[in-house]
Amino acid sequence: MQASPQHRYYPITLILPDYVPNERDLLSIAAEFSVLWVVLLSSAWLLMAQYVKELGTKDRLTVLWFVLCQYQIAGYVAANAYDVQVAHSMSSSRVTMS
């Protein structure tokens, strides 16, 4: 049997045959993630400033909060689309009419 590479997850004796250690450092991952969110939220802010001029700062910040939450949910669904589809089909097949 082929030995899997060492991982940092518990239990240590767990065999993860497809485990690949991350080659990027945490700072570069965090910087890329931050730049992505700054671009997205800045774009939303500028679009609101151009098309919805009557919104105040508090209202714009509220809209940015909803944009942030929506993209996190959409990202989760996109990353786990198959699992979400299977879970939905399983839950809908359990519905019984009384």
C-alpha positions in Angstrom: 0.0 0.0 0.0 1.3 3.4 -0.9 1.8 5.8 2.0 -0.1 9.1 1.8 1.7 12.4 2.4 1.7 13.7 6.0 -1.2 16.1 6.8 -2.0 18.4 9.7 -5.5 17.1 10.3 -6.7 15.0 13.2 -6.6 12.1 13.7 -3.1 12.0 12.4 -3.5 8.3 11.5 -6.3 9.2 9.1 -5.3 8.1 5.6 -6.0 10.8 3.0 -4.7 9.3 -0.3 -5.5 12.3 -2.5 -4.1 14.9 0.0 -1.9 17.6 -1.6 -0.2 20.1 0.7 -0.9 23.7 0.0 2.0 25.3 -1.8 0.9 28.9 -1.3 1.5 30.9 1.9 -1.4 32.3 3.9 -0.5 35.9 3.2 -0.8 35.5 -0.6 -4.2 33.7 -0.3 -5.5 36.4 2.1 -4.3 39.2 -0.2 -5.9 37.6 -3.2 -9.2 37.1 -1.3 -9.1 40.7 0.0 -8.5 42.2 -3.5 -11.4 40.2 -4.9 -13.8 41.6 -2.2 -12.5 45.1 -2.6 -13.1 45.0 -6.3 -16.5 43.5 -5.9 -17.7 45.9 -3.2 -16.1 49.0 -4.8 -17.9 48.1 -8.1 -21.2 47.8 -6.2 -20.6 51.1 -4.4 -19.8 52.9 -7.7 -22.9 51.5 -9.4 -25.0 52.7 -6.5 -23.4 56.1 -6.7 -24.1 56.4 -10.4 -27.6 54.9 -10.6 -29.2 55.3 -7.2 -28.1 58.8 -6.0 -30.8 59.2 -3.3 -29.3 56.4 -1.1 -27.4 57.6 2.0 -24.2 56.2 3.3 -26.0 53.9 5.8 -28.2 52.5 3.1 -25.3 51.9 0.8 -23.4 50.1 3.5 -26.5 47.9 4.1 -26.6 47.1 0.3 -22.9 46.2 0.4 -23.6 43.9 3.3 -26.3 42.1 1.3 -23.9 41.9 -1.7 -21.3 40.4 0.5 -23.7 37.8 1.9 -25.2 37.0 -1.5 -21.9 36.3 -3.2 -20.8 34.0 -0.3 -24.0 32.0 -0.7 -23.6 31.9 -4.5 -20.0 30.8 -4.1 -21.0 28.0 -1.8 -23.7 26.8 -4.1 -21.4 27.0 -7.1 -18.6 25.1 -5.3 -21.0 22.4 -4.0 -23.6 22.4 -6.8 -23.7 18.6 -7.1 -24.1 18.1 -3.3 -26.8 20.8 -3.2 -28.7 19.1 -6.1 -28.5 15.7 -4.5 -29.6 17.0 -1.1 -32.6 18.8 -2.8 -33.6 15.7 -4.7 -33.4 13.6 -1.6 -35.4 16.0 0.5 -38.1 16.3 -2.2 -38.4 12.6 -2.6 -39.2 12.2 1.2 -42.2 14.5 1.1 -45.4 12.6 1.6 -48.9 13.8 1.3 -51.1 13.0 4.2 
